[in-house]
Amino acid sequence: MKTRLFLPLLIATAGWLSVSSSPAASALPPAARVAIIGDSITEQKLYSKYMEAYLLACTGRKDIHVMQFGWSGETASGFAARCLNDLAAFKPNVATTCYGMNDGGYRPFDENLGKTYENNMRNVVKQLTAAGVKHIVVGSPGAVDSKFFGTRASFGAKNSAVGYNETLAHLRDIAQKLATENKQTFANVHNAMFDTMGKAKAALGDDYPVCGSDGFHPGPNGQLLMAYAFLKGLGVDGEIGTLTVDLKGPATATDGHKVLSSTAGKAEFESTRWPYCFDADPKAANSTRSITPFVPFNQDLNRLTLKVKNLGSARAKVTWGTAAKDFTKEQLETGVNLAAEFPATPFDSQFAKLVDAVGRKQNFETSMIKGLVTNFRQFANDAKTDPELAQAFATVGAKLQARQQTLDAEARQQLVPVKHTLTVTAL
């Protein structure tokens, strides 16, 4: 990787290193219904799937429902036109938006481009408010890959990736401005991706695509960064729980976990609140795990902490499920993050089943919205004068919603308690 490609924008965006800013502690009210909205990057159903799995399994809340509304090739104006019609199928009170990649036109930024994006995003916020959405996480566009974005004639002799990331940074600023003006949350997706890209490529090589092998459709690694930015914007606290093992007494656990049995230095737990689980590959771009060394996902969002009391030695071996790792007494007394320290966890298999079930649900949602619901609006005037047609649309709509709710229930069936054992052996 040529570090110099990142330098101009790093200087220009030095004040944007935080991932999100929010006027409130959380954008997730009771009975939250979260609409995940965006263009083809959203329709890939990766970051949206990761977000939903996290919200179902990791927050400890059962009152959160999610639906994704991604549309390939869309700009902010396109969503504003379908907002009221499409969201009526779900009635969200929370929404995340991610527009700008297409709005930027894949060309250098200019004043007219910025005004058009700002006007269209203002309309998006207006339409979401009209649809009953109280909590909006206004996401910036992401970033393009420093290598794989390639050369675009619109940038002339200038490096195209540098040029378009500058355009996207301008759109990021506009999105942040609109969030602040409307007293909503801003999610800095751009810097979550851009800043991490430099770190990851420095370690794994320039051929490691963070923003996608086509330059702008991220794979699982880059999509995890997007999920990170939006989950931060939603205000989740990242506390999965604390498990305490005592070498001279009984084990204890916080909410979402209970002790099934314990002896000195060993305890069996049952958890209904899970840590977020990653796939196994530590280096491949199609792996969520490969990006975790370069983003504080586990630190900020995924803290399942083990604390050990009354350890009489300087070190101990911790065995969790089938994996084991050594820690110092000081580390164990302070607390170690099991989700970060153990590449394989007792939750992995069940978490994968949940992600698969969420994926099936979101695949149906794309077909539901793009295939039928959006097209209903073309016949709105006909339905007003034809009661039978109106009833037919109502019947189809009810059937679609029932199917979506069935798939939602099937995903939730995967949220079973997970039993796991921690053993602490003094060394």
C-alpha positions in Angstrom: 0.0 0.0 0.0 1.2 3.5 -0.8 0.6 5.4 2.4 0.9 8.7 0.6 -2.5 8.1 -1.1 -4.2 8.4 2.3 -2.2 11.4 3.6 -4.2 14.3 2.0 -7.5 13.1 3.4 -6.1 12.1 6.7 -5.0 15.7 7.1 -8.3 17.0 5.9 -10.4 14.8 8.2 -8.2 14.9 11.3 -11.2 16.1 13.3 -13.4 13.2 12.2 -11.8 10.3 13.9 -14.8 9.6 16.2 -17.3 7.2 14.7 -20.6 8.6 15.7 -22.1 11.5 17.6 -25.5 11.5 19.2 -27.7 14.0 21.1 -29.0 11.1 23.2 -27.6 8.0 24.9 -29.5 5.7 22.6 -31.7 5.8 19.5 -33.3 2.5 20.5 -36.6 3.3 22.3 -38.8 0.7 23.9 -40.4 -1.5 21.3 -37.9 -0.4 18.7 -38.7 -1.1 15.1 -35.5 -0.4 13.1 -35.6 0.2 9.3 -32.2 -0.2 7.7 -32.2 2.0 4.5 -29.7 2.5 1.7 -28.5 1.7 -1.7 -26.9 -1.5 -3.2 -24.4 -1.6 -0.4 -27.4 -2.0 2.0 -29.1 -4.4 -0.4 -26.0 -6.7 -0.1 -27.6 -7.6 3.2 -24.4 -8.0 5.1 -24.1 -5.0 7.5 -27.8 -5.1 7.9 -27.6 -8.8 8.8 -24.8 -8.2 11.2 -26.7 -5.3 12.8 -29.9 -7.4 13.2 -28.1 -10.4 14.7 -26.3 -8.1 17.1 -29.6 -6.4 18.2 -31.3 -9.7 18.7 -28.5 -11.6 20.4 -26.2 -9.2 22.2 -28.4 -6.4 23.6 -30.4 -8.5 26.0 -33.6 -6.9 24.6 -36.5 -8.9 23.1 -38.5 -5.8 22.0 -36.4 -4.9 18.9 -37.5 -5.7 15.4 -35.6 -5.0 12.2 -36.3 -4.8 8.5 -34.0 -3.8 5.7 -34.9 -1.6 2.7 -31.8 -1.6 0.5 -32.2 -0.8 -3.2 -29.5 -1.2 -5.8 -28.3 2.0 -7.5 -30.5 4.2 -5.4 -29.8 7.8 -4.4 -31.3 9.8 -1.5 -34.0 11.2 -3.9 -35.0 7.7 -4.9 -35.7 6.7 -1.4 -37.6 9.9 -0.5 -40.0 9.1 -3.4 -40.8 5.6 -2.0 -40.4 6.3 1.7 -44.0 6.6 2.8 -45.3 3.8 0.6 -42.6 1.3 1.5 -42.2 1.9 5.3 -46.0 1.5 5.7 -45.3 -2.3 5.5 -43.2 -2.1 8.7 -44.1 1.1 10.6 -40.6 1.8 12.0 -39.9 4.2 14.8 -36.1 4.0 14.2 -34.3 4.3 10.9 -30.7 4.2 9.7 -29.8 5.7 6.3 -26.7 5.2 4.2 -26.7 7.3 1.0 -24.0 9.2 -0.8 -22.0 6.6 -2.7 -24.2 7.0 -5.8 -25.2 10.6 -5.0 -21.5 11.6 -5.4 -21.7 10.7 -9.1 -18.2 9.1 -8.9 -16.7 12.5 -9.7 -15.0 15.4 -8.0 -17.1 17.4 -5.5 -18.5 20.7 -6.4 -21.0 23.1 -4.9 -24.0 21.9 -7.0 -23.3 18.3 -6.1 -23.3 19.2 -2.5 -26.5 21.2 -2.7 -28.3 18.4 -4.5 -27.2 15.9 -1.9 -28.2 18.2 1.0 -31.6 18.9 -0.5 -32.3 15.3 -1.1 -31.2 14.2 2.3 -33.3 16.9 3.9 -36.2 15.4 2.1 -35.3 12.0 3.3 -35.3 13.2 6.9 -38.6 15.0 6.2 -40.2 11.9 4.7 -39.0 9.6 7.5 -40.5 12.0 10.1 -43.8 12.0 8.1 -43.7 8.2 8.2 -43.6 8.3 12.0 -39.9 7.7 12.5 -38.8 9.4 15.7 -35.1 8.3 15.9 -33.0 8.7 12.7 -29.4 7.7 12.5 -28.1 9.7 9.5 -25.2 7.7 8.1 -22.5 9.2 5.9 -21.5 7.3 2.8 -18.7 4.8 3.2 -15.4 4.9 1.4 -13.8 3.5 -1.8 -10.8 1.2 -1.8 -7.4 2.8 -2.3 -6.4 0.1 -4.8 -9.5 -1.5 -6.2 -11.5 1.6 -7.1 -9.4 1.9 -10.2 -9.0 4.9 -12.5 -12.0 7.2 -13.4 -11.7 9.6 -16.2 -13.7 12.2 -14.2 -10.6 12.7 -11.9 -8.2 13.4 -14.7 -4.6 12.9 -13.6 -5.5 12.8 -9.9 -5.6 9.5 -8.1 -9.3 8.5 -8.5 -9.6 6.8 -5.1 -8.2 9.8 -3.3 -10.4 12.1 -5.3 -13.6 10.2 -4.7 -12.9 9.7 -1.0 -12.6 13.5 -0.8 -16.0 13.8 -2.5 -17.5 11.3 0.0 -15.9 13.2 2.9 -17.7 16.3 1.8 -21.0 14.4 1.7 -20.1 13.0 5.2 -19.9 16.6 6.5 -23.3 17.4 5.0 -24.9 14.3 6.6 -23.4 15.3 10.0 -24.7 18.8 9.6 -28.2 17.6 8.8 -28.2 15.2 11.8 -27.2 18.0 14.1 -29.7 20.4 12.7 -32.5 17.9 13.1 -31.3 16.7 16.6 -30.8 13.2 15.3 -27.8 10.9 15.4 -24.9 10.9 13.0 -23.0 7.7 12.1 -19.6 8.4 10.6 -19.5 5.4 8.3 -16.9 7.0 6.0 -14.2 7.3 8.6 -15.0 3.9 10.2 -14.0 2.5 6.8 -11.4 5.0 5.6 -9.3 5.1 8.7 -9.5 1.4 9.2 -8.5 0.7 5.6 -5.1 2.4 6.1 -4.4 0.3 9.2 -5.5 -3.0 7.6 -3.6 -2.6 4.4 -0.5 -1.6 6.2 -0.7 -5.0 8.1 -2.2 -7.3 5.5 -1.1 -5.7 2.2 -2.5 -3.5 -0.5 -4.3 -6.4 -2.1 -6.5 -6.8 1.0 -9.8 -5.0 -0.1 -11.5 -3.2 2.7 -14.1 -1.4 0.5 -14.7 -4.3 -1.9 -12.9 -6.0 -4.8 -14.8 -3.7 -7.1 -13.7 -0.7 -5.0 -17.0 0.3 -3.4 -19.1 -2.8 -2.6 -17.5 -4.0 0.7 -17.2 -7.7 1.5 -17.8 -9.0 5.0 -14.8 -7.2 6.5 -15.8 -3.7 5.3 -19.5 -4.4 6.1 -18.6 -5.2 9.7 -17.1 -1.7 9.9 -20.4 -0.3 8.6 -22.3 -2.3 11.2 -19.9 -1.0 13.8 -20.6 2.6 12.9 -24.4 2.2 12.8 -24.5 0.2 16.1 -22.5 3.0 17.7 -25.0 5.4 16.3 -27.9 3.4 17.7 -26.3 3.8 21.2 -25.8 0.2 22.2 -23.6 0.0 25.3 -21.5 -3.0 24.3 -21.9 -4.7 27.8 -22.6 -8.4 27.1 -22.1 -9.3 30.7 -19.6 -10.2 33.5 -18.8 -13.8 34.7 -16.9 -14.1 37.9 -15.0 -17.3 38.9 -13.8 -17.6 42.4 -11.0 -20.1 43.3 -12.3 -20.1 46.9 -16.0 -19.7 46.5 -19.1 -19.7 44.2 -19.2 -18.2 40.8 -21.5 -15.2 40.0 -22.9 -13.7 36.8 -24.7 -10.5 35.7 -28.1 -10.3 33.9 -28.4 -12.4 30.8 -26.3 -15.1 32.4 -26.9 -17.6 35.2 -24.6 -20.0 37.1 -25.8 -23.6 36.7 -23.0 -25.0 38.9 -19.7 -24.1 40.3 -16.8 -25.4 42.3 -13.5 -23.7 43.2 -12.1 -22.5 39.9 -14.8 -23.9 37.6 -18.3 -22.9 36.7 -21.0 -23.8 34.2 -23.1 -20.9 32.9 -26.2 -20.6 30.8 -26.4 -17.4 28.7 -29.3 -15.8 26.9 -27.3 -12.8 26.1 -24.5 -13.7 23.6 -21.3 -12.2 22.5 -21.0 -11.2 18.8 -19.3 -14.1 17.0 -17.0 -13.8 14.0 -16.0 -16.3 11.4 -12.7 -18.1 11.6 -10.3 -16.7 9.0 -7.9 -14.1 10.4 -6.7 -12.7 7.1 -9.2 -13.1 4.3 -11.3 -10.1 3.1 -14.4 -12.3 3.1 -14.0 -12.8 6.8 -15.4 -10.6 9.5 -12.6 -11.7 11.9 -9.9 -10.4 9.7 -10.8 -6.7 10.2 -11.2 -6.9 14.0 -7.5 -6.1 14.9 -7.9 -2.7 13.3 -11.3 -1.5 14.7 -12.4 -1.4 18.4 -15.5 -3.6 17.8 -14.8 -5.9 20.7 -13.8 -3.0 23.0 -16.8 -0.8 22.2 -19.6 -3.3 21.4 -18.7 -6.8 22.5 -17.5 -7.0 26.1 -18.1 -10.4 27.8 -15.8 -10.1 30.7 -14.3 -12.8 32.9 -13.1 -11.8 36.3 -11.2 -14.2 38.6 -11.0 -13.9 42.4 -8.6 -15.4 44.9 -6.0 -16.6 42.4 -3.0 -17.7 44.4 -0.5 -17.8 41.5 1.0 -15.2 39.2 -0.6 -16.8 36.1 -3.5 -19.1 35.3 -4.9 -21.0 32.3 -8.5 -20.3 31.3 -10.3 -23.0 29.5 -13.5 -21.9 27.8 -15.3 -24.6 25.8 -12.6 -26.3 23.8 -10.1 -23.5 23.8 -7.5 -22.4 26.4 -5.4 -19.4 27.0 -3.0 -18.1 29.7 -3.4 -14.8 31.5 -1.7 -13.0 34.4 -3.3 -12.6 37.8 -3.5 -8.9 37.2 -5.4 -9.4 33.9 -7.8 -11.8 35.5 -8.5 -9.6 38.5 -9.2 -6.6 36.3 -11.2 -8.7 33.8 -10.5 -10.1 30.4 -12.8 -9.8 27.4 -13.6 -13.4 26.4 -15.1 -12.3 23.1 -11.8 -10.6 22.1 -9.4 -13.1 23.5 -10.8 -16.4 22.3 -11.0 -16.9 18.5 -13.4 -19.8 19.0 -16.3 -19.6 21.5 -19.1 -21.9 22.7 -21.5 -19.5 21.0 -20.2 -19.7 17.5 -22.4 -22.5 16.1 -25.7 -21.1 17.4 -24.7 -17.6 16.4 -24.1 -18.8 12.8 -27.6 -20.3 12.8 -29.0 -17.0 13.9 -27.2 -15.1 11.2 -28.4 -17.6 8.5 -32.0 -17.2 9.7 -31.7 -13.4 9.7 -30.3 -13.6 6.2 -33.3 -15.7 5.0 -35.6 -13.1 6.4 -33.8 -10.2 4.9 -33.7 -11.9 1.5 -37.5 -12.1 1.6 -37.7 -8.5 2.6 -35.8 -7.4 -0.5 -38.2 -9.5 -2.7 -41.2 -8.2 -0.8 -40.3 -4.5 -1.1 -38.8 -4.4 -4.6 -41.1 -7.0 -6.2 -44.4 -5.8 -4.9 -44.7 -3.2 -2.2 -42.9 -0.4 -4.1 -44.9 -1.1 -7.2 -48.3 -0.9 -5.4 -47.9 2.9 -5.5 -48.3 2.9 -9.3 -51.9 1.8 -8.8 -52.8 4.1 -5.9 -55.3 6.1 -8.0 -56.8 3.0 -9.5 -57.3 1.5 -6.0 -59.1 4.6 -4.9 -61.8 4.1 -7.5 -61.8 0.3 -7.5 -62.7 -1.3 -4.2 -61.9 -4.8 -5.4 -58.4 -3.8 -6.5 -57.9 -2.0 -3.2 -58.9 -5.1 -1.3 -56.7 -7.3 -3.5 -53.7 -5.1 -2.6 -54.6 -5.2 1.0 -54.8 -9.0 1.0 -51.4 -9.3 -0.8 -49.9 -6.8 1.6 -51.2 -8.7 4.6 -49.9 -12.0 3.2 -46.4 -10.5 2.7 -46.3 -9.0 6.2 -47.4 -12.3 7.6 -44.6 -14.1 5.8 -42.1 -11.6 7.0 -43.3 -12.0 10.6 -43.0 -15.8 10.3 -39.4 -15.5 9.1 -38.8 -13.1 12.0 -40.1 -15.6 14.4 -38.0 -18.3 12.9 -34.9 -16.2 13.4 -35.8 -15.6 17.0 -36.3 -19.3 17.6 -32.5 -19.5 17.2 -32.1 -17.4 20.4 -31.8 -20.4 22.7 -29.8 -20.4 26.0 -26.2 -21.4 25.5 -24.5 -23.5 28.1 -20.7 -23.1 28.5 -18.0 -23.9 31.1 -15.1 -21.8 32.3 -12.2 -23.4 34.2 -9.4 -21.4 35.8 -6.3 -23.5 36.5 -3.5 -21.9 38.5 -0.1 -22.1 36.9 
